[in-house]
Amino acid sequence: MRARVILLLITITVLLEGVSPAQEPADVNLPAVPYVAEITGSNINTRSGPGMNYYRCGKLSKPDRVTVVGHKSGWSSIVPPPGSFSWISKQYLKTDPKNPILGVVTADEVRVWAGSALVEPIHSASLQIKLNIGQTVALTGEEKSGYCKIVPPEGAYLWVSTQYTRYLNPLDDIEIKYAEPQPTYEVPELKPEPGPQPKETPPTIHQPEDKILKKYYDLEKQIEAEREKPVTEQDYGSIKEALTEIVNKANSHKAGRYAKFQLERINRFEIARNASEKIQVQDKQLAQLREEIRKAGQDRLAQVRDLGRFTVIGQLRPSQVYNLQSGLKRYLLLDESQKVLCYSQPADEAQGIDLTSLMNSKVGLVGRIKTDPQCSVPLVIFNQIERIITSEIK
């Protein structure tokens, strides 16, 4: 018995070893990184990690280009495109008073998290890179829940599905850096010691470009302020001029890339605004047309004569518009000059009457008059109909 149990366990072990776990997509036949790739689809999500379970950070569409620096399981690691951002804890930053858009890291192993407009900073769980004391980051001026919004530093990457990228050309290592190299320097003491202190002049990073970046961030705030307004009140004229000026500057570098991205966004905003304005104009025209129809119906009703017990008298004709094919059966009533007096529709006991013999005859209708919003001609709903004369009107 024991031998049979041992034999059964050996058999199960062999079977289990023959079962292969699900394999992740292999990254084969892919170009050597780094390289430039073109996005081949529309509204392709960038994500905080290599998989659909990571949160979305932005969107790309053809013919956007990205710098690919790595591959993993069918996903490409890319340099964050313009408009991307990251979060870093405010408690580990000190602002340079001479360069307010520059933040200095005050501790080691400070985590930088991938930013997303859909995820609060305290819930941003995708670690991009760790920074050490003295390293610098570019601040956007926005703070939230104890975190500072920053431009993704060098070494911080996002991900995009490789199936939506197309290889264009290789790229030298020096070209993949997201920003200019950032120097490190000693962080000034947070609390000054007693007595005179030596005057410290922190280094700056390409001061002309920093000024352009500051101007860009001011314009970015103006864009968001316009976005808070109703669509038809948004005006990006002066903002577009300033962004175009940044794009055309020879030394704009990163600010130029950001400004170009914002110009593309504004173009989409303005398309939406123009569409909204056209819809409003059409709504006004439709309301005016309905009012004209209503007034025309009232005017025609005012012209109806006192016809004794009959609501209206006229020549009965079939309608070519309201017939069985259209799903609604109505008849025309003409006056002596062959002008349309009204439409007529049988109701109650009149619905079973065969009106064929009354066609082209002068008849009197007993019923009620109503207006139809879709038609300028009055409508008589009749429950009685009588021939007024026996001969047909030619």
Buried (B, 14 or more C-beta within 10 A) or exposed (E): EEEEEEEEEEEEEEEEEEEEEEEEEEBEEBBEBBBBBBBBEEEBBBBBBBBEEBBBBBBBEEEBBBBBBBBBEBBBBBBBBBBBBBBBBBEBBBBBEEBEBBBBBBEEEBBBBBBBEEBEBEEBEBEBBEBEBBBBBBBBEBBEEEBBBBBBBBBBBBBBBBEBBEEBEEBEEEEBEBBEEBEBBEBBEEEEEEEEEEEEEBEBBBEEBBBBBBBBBEBBEBBEEBEEEEBEEBEBEEBBEBBEBBBEBEEBBBBBBBBBBBBEBBEEBBEEBEEBEEEEEEEEEEEEEEEEBEEBBEEBEEEBEEEEEBBBBBBBBBBEEBEEEEEEBBBBBBEEEEEBBBBBBBEEEBEEBEBEEBEEBBBBBBBEBEBBEEBBBBBBBBBBBEEEEEEEEE
